[in-house]
Amino acid sequence: MTSLSVEILAADAAEPITSAGNAQLGIAVLAGIAAIVLLITKFKLHAFLALTIGSLALGAFAGAPLADTIKSFTTGLGNTVAGVGVLIALGAILGKLLADSGGADQIVDTILARASGRAMPWAMVLIASVIGLPLFFEVGIVLLIPVVLLVAKRGNYSLMRIGIPALAGLSVMHGLIPPHPGPLVAIDAVGANLGVTLALGLVVAIPTVIIAGPVFSRYAARWVDIPAPENMIPVRPSEDLEKRPGFGVTVATVLLPVVLMLVKALVDIVVDDPENGAQKVTDVIGSPLIALLAAVIVALFTLGRAAGFTKERLSSTVEKSLAPIAGVLLIVGAGGGFKQTLIDIGVGQMILEFSENWSIPALLLAWLIAVAIRLATGSATVATISAAGLVAPLAEGMSTTETALLVLAIGAGSLFFSHVNDAGFWLVKEYFGMTVGQTIKTWSVMETIISVVGIVFVLLLSLVL
């Protein structure tokens, strides 16, 4: 999948559909992105429609024939959905099984039973990071917020001291760690190795989540000292279940795809022989599709059946998990179409020429582009997809490690300063009962810390590796 994407990108970058000059291309890119931003923020249009219209506007401003622009967009959409669509679906099924079976609650209750006092913020980071691996960010928030509010109320903790570490754990997983949609699309766009990206992503994520979570929460709790709002403590998903899966088997199920992908990456580095029998086996079982599929099949028994689900309820749970991701898939696909349009009109070559003149490191350039799009659109996923398309040509000639770090730089940039145009901003504000100012002081600053600390560690890794 990855090598094919690289060949497609290289071929398309080499034969742009328009011969417009750099000035016209620059104006076209700004106009295309401006159209997307205005449609999302001013006219409240769905991101899928905004990206589709923005892609057509991009081609028109670049002087490309409409038929060629449509072909580029549909090709990019198809390639992106083919590359990551099944993985997003499998991740959604795993997350739904984890939530509905009570497995997530089991992880939460077990860790909280062993943590108290100063250890509580660290426990919240651990809970959010483990649960955040297979869950979409919004689903993770909805699942974790009741826990955060209950812990803050029962233990008489500052809401920010407990809430910020949990949000940091979820956000870091969302931005840096596959199989989340953003990192998956960026990996596909720049031709990175998923296992290596996952391994390096964990190396960057651990110190980042510590600094943005437990450490920053001390200051956030001083700036915004509020109690847990009584009216926002909902019923937990598993309260109507007679039994739920055990802690050990739940954690093992969640971590199974991560372990399989990391084993593949390790064997690829140590053995480095495509003809080796062991490497052939790990290449199959460690591929994202097989790793996630294996986890879902295992979860049907270790989570679903363990919670006493009948075959009918298991089928219903899987079906319900797929409906909410239709919008995500369409946005990701349209983002891939926008990316391909950018490449085909020759923007990649323009970026290459500019980066040579500016002498800006590729990793920093990727981060800055993602930051700009994140601030404009409010969407981490849109920022990741668009930035990956813009900097994809920079990945040519890069080593496996460098392309993985390029993905992480984009992911870090996509999390920068969430504000009023981000759905996550309002979700956190309403759940925690904060004002807009309080949300900016806590949530927005936390997101910025994640982004800045993330790129610092990516740059440090680039010096070492």
N, C-alpha and C positions, 0 to 999 in steps of 0.2 A: 504493500500500500504506500509506504513512505517513498521508496525509490521511484515508483510510478509518478507520485506527485511531483518529485524533484524534476523528472524528465518533462512533465507537462509544463511546470513553471519555467524551466529553462527554454523550452521550445517557444512558449508564448512570449517570454520576455525578449527572445531573439527576433521575433517577427511581430512588432507592434502593429495594431490595426489602423493606426494613424501616424503620420509623420510630422505632427505638430511640434513646434519648438518648445524649449523648456519653459519659456515665459507663459505660453498658452496652456501648457500642461499644468503648471503651477496654479494658474487661475482656475483651470478646470477642477483640480483637486479641491481647492478652497471652496469653489462653488458647489461641488458635489457634497462635501462634508457639511457646508452651511445649509444646504437644502435638507439634509438628514436631520441636523440639529433643530432647524426651525419647525420641521414637520412633527418631530417628537415633542419638543418643548412648547412651542407656541400653539400648534394646532392639535396637540395631543393624539396624533396619529400613531397607530400600532407600529412598533419598530420594523416589523416585516414589510409593511407597505412603504414606510419611510426609506428603508434601505433599497427597496426595488425602484422607487421613484428617483432616489438619489443616484443610483447606478446609471439610470437612463439620462439624468441630467449631466452626470460626469462625462458620459460618452458624447452627448450633444455639445457641451462646452469645449471638449477636446477636438471637435470637428470630425468625429468618427461616424461612419454610416450607421443608421439606426439598426439595420439588420445585423451588422457586426457586433454592435453593443448588446443587442438582445441575445445573440449567440454566446458572447463572452459571459453574460450574466447567468444564463441557463446552464452553461457548462460548469461554471464555478459552483452554482447551487447544487447541481447533481453530484459533482466530485466531492463536495464537502459533506453532504448528507450520506453519500456512499461511504465516506471515510469514517465519520463519527456517529452517524444516526443510530446504528445498532448499539453502539457502546453507551450512548446516552439513554436509550431505552432500557438496556440491562441494568444500568446504574439506578434508574428510576424504580425498577422492579425490586432490586435489592433494598433500596431505601424504604420503600413502602412495606416490605415484609418486616424490616427491622422495626419500623414504627408500630404497625398494627399488631404484631405478635407480642409486643411488650418487651422485646429485646433491648430497645433503646432505654426504656425505663429501668430495666434490670441493670444495665451498665451504670446508669445514673445513681440508682439507689445503693448499689454495692460500693461504689467509690465514695459516695457521700457518707456512708456508714463508717468508713475508715478515716475520714478527714474531718478536721475541726479547726477552729481558730485561724491561725496564720496559714495553714495548709489549704484552706478552702478555695482561695483564688486559683491555686495551682491545680486543685482537683477539678475546678470548672474548665480550665484550659485543657486538661487531659480528656475530660468528658466530651467537650466540643470538638476536639481534634479527632477523636476516635469516631464519634457519630458523624462528624462532618465529612469523613472520607467518601462514603457512598451517597450522601444526600446533597441535593441542590441547596444553595444558600438560603433561599426563602423557606424551604421545607425545614431545614435545620433550625432556623429562627423560631418558627411556629412550634417545633418540637421542644426546643430548649428553654424558651421564655417562661413557660409555666414552672419549670424547675428552678430557674434563676429567681423568680418572684417568691416561690415557696421557701427556698433556702434563705433568701434575704429576710423574709418575714419571720420564719421560725428561729433563725439564729441571730436575729436583730443586727444583721450586717447592713452596711451601706449598700444600696442597690448598685452603685457604680463599681464598688469593690468586687462584687460577684459577677455583674453583668458584662463589664468590659473584657475580662479574660475569656468568657464564653464567646462573645462576639468576635474577639481576635482569633480564637481557634477556628471558628467557622469561616471567617473571611480569608485567612491565610490558606486554608485548604481549598477554598473556592478559586483563589487567584493563581496558586502555584502548583497544585498537585492534581495530575490526572487521576481518575477519569472524569473530572469536571469539564463541562463543554468548552470553556475558554482555552485552557491548556491543551486539550485534545486538538482543537482546531489549529492552534499555533504550531503544535508539533507536526501536524499534517502539512501546514502551509510551508514551513521552512525545511521540511524533510529531516526532523530531529529523531533520535532514537528514544522511544517512549520509556524504556527501562532506565536508561542513563538519566533522562530528564526527571523521572520519578525519584531516583536515588539522590541526585543533586538538589532536587526540589525539597526533599526532606532535610538535607543538610542546611539549606537556606531557611527553611520554615521554622526549625526548632529555635534558633536564637531570635528570629524575628517575632515569633509568637510570645516568647518570654518577655521581650522588651515592650511590645505593644500591649500585652495582656497584664500579667501580675504586676510588673514594674510600673507601667503607666497608670494602672487602675488606682494606685495610691494617690496620684495627683488628681485624677478625674474625680475621685471621691471627695477631695477637698473643694474642688471647683463647683461640683454639683452634688450637694448632699440632700438626697431625696429618699423617702421611704418607698417601699413597693406599693403601687396602687392596688387597693383592695378589689376593685371591679374588674381587674385584668387577670385574675388568677382563675383560669379555666380548668375544666375536668381533664385529667390526663388520659391519653388514648387507651391505656391498658387497664383502667379501673373496673371495666366490666368483664374482664377475663378471669376464669377460675384458676388458670395456671399460666406460666410464661417460661420461656427458655432460660437455662442457667447462664451465669455470667461468663464462665470460661468458654463455653461453646459459642456464645454470641460474639464475643471478641474475636475468637478464631475464625468465625464465618466472615466477619467484616474485614479482617486483615488478610484473608485467603488470596484475593486477587492481587493485593499489594505484594505479598510474599512471592507469589508465582512470577510476577513481573520483575521483581528484584533478583530472583534466582536466575532468570534468563539474562539479565544485564550482567550479573556477576560471572556467569559461565562464558558469555560472549567476550568479556575482558580477559579472563584467566585462560580459557582454552583457545579462543580466537582461531578456530578451524571449522569452516562451514561443513566439512566432510566428516567431522567427528560425530560419533553416534550420540553421545551425551548432549552435545550442543544441538543436534537436530531435534532431540526430544524436548529440551528446554525452550527451543525456538517456537515449538508448537504450543506447549502448555503455558508458556510465558507470554504468548501474544495476547494483546488486550481483549480480543474477542473471546478466546478460549478461557482466559483467566476469569473474566467477568461472568461468562456463561456457567463455568464450573461453580462459582460462588453462588449464583442464583439457584442452580439445581440443588446444591448442598443446603442453601437457606430454606428451600421448600420443606426440607425434613427437619433441619436443626432449629429453625425458627417457627415456620408455619405449623408443622405437625406437632412440635413440642408444645405449642400453645393450644393444641387441641382443635386446630382448624380442620374442617371436613374438606373433601376434594372440591366441593362446590365453593366453599369460602376461599380456598386457595386460588381457584380460578377467578373469583370475583375480585380478590385483592390484586392479582396481576393485571386484570382488566382495568381496574380503577387507577393503577399506577401509571398507565400509558396515556390516559386522557389529558392530564395536565401538561405533559411535555410536548404536545402538539405545537403550542406557541413557541416553546424553546427551540424545537427543531426547525421551525419556519424562520425564526430570527437568525439562527446559526447558519442555515442554508442561504438566506438572503445576504448575510454577511460574507459568506464564501463567494457569492455572485458579485458583490461589490469589490471584494479583493481581486477576483479574476479580471474584472473590468479595469481596475487600477493597473494590473500587470500588463494587460493587452494593449492599453493605450501608450505604454512605454514609461509609466511613472517610475517603475523599478530602476530603469537605467538612469533616469533623472536623479533619483535618490542616490544612486551609486556615485554619479559625477559630483553632486553637491557634497556628499560625505567625504570624498577625496579632497575637495577644495577646503572644506571646513576643518579637516583633521580631527573630527569628533569620533571617538571610539564607537564601533558599531553597536555595542551593548548599551551605551549611554544614549545614542541616537534612537534606538528602539524604545527605550524607556521614556524619552521625552515625547516621542510621537504618541505613544499610548497614553501618557499623562494628558496631552492636549485633547485627544479625542474623548477621554474619560471626563474631563472637566466640561467639555462641550455637550456630550450626549447623556452623561449620567449612568451609562451602562458599561459595566466592566467587560461583559461579553462582547458588545459592539466594539469597544476600544481594543480588545485583544485581537478580534478578527480583522479589523481594519488595519491596525498597526502591523500585524503579521503579513498582510498582503503587501503593505508598503515596503517592508524591510526584507521580504523573502529573497530578493536577489543578493543581498549582503551575505546570505548563508552559503552561496556558491564558493567552494574551495575551503570552507571552514571544516575543522575537525568535528568528530562526534561530540566531544565535550563542549566545544564552542557553540555549536548549534543548540545544544541543550540549554546552555547559559543564555542564549539569545531568547529562547522561549520564556525563561524565568524573568529576564529583564522586561519583556513585554507584559508578563503577568503581574509583575510588581508595579509597573506603570499604570496598569488598568485599575488599580485599587486606590489611586491617589485622590484625596479630599472628596469624599462623597458629600454632596450637598443637595439642594432642594429639587434638582432634576433627576434624582436617583430614587427609585421605588424603595430601596432598602433604608434610605434616610427616614422616610415617613413611617415605615414599618417599625423601626426602632423607636422613633419619637412617640408613636401612639401606644405601643406596648409598655414603654417605661413611663408614660405620662409626663413627658418633658416638653418644654417650650422649644421653639426653633433654635433660639440662642444656646440653650443647654445642650441640645443635640449636636450643634456644631462644636461646642467646647469638648464634648466627650467622643461621640461616634466619629465625627468628621476628622478630628485630630488623630484619633486612633488609626483610622484608615490611612492618613497621611504618614504616620509613623511606620506602619507596615510597609508602605510603598518605598519610603526613603531607606529604611533599614534593609529592606529586601534588595534594593539595587546596590547598596554598599556591600553587602555580603556576596552578591553576584560578581561585582567587580573584584573583590578580594579573591574569590575563587578563581577568577580568570587569570590573576597574577600567579597563583600557585599551580594551576593546572595547565 
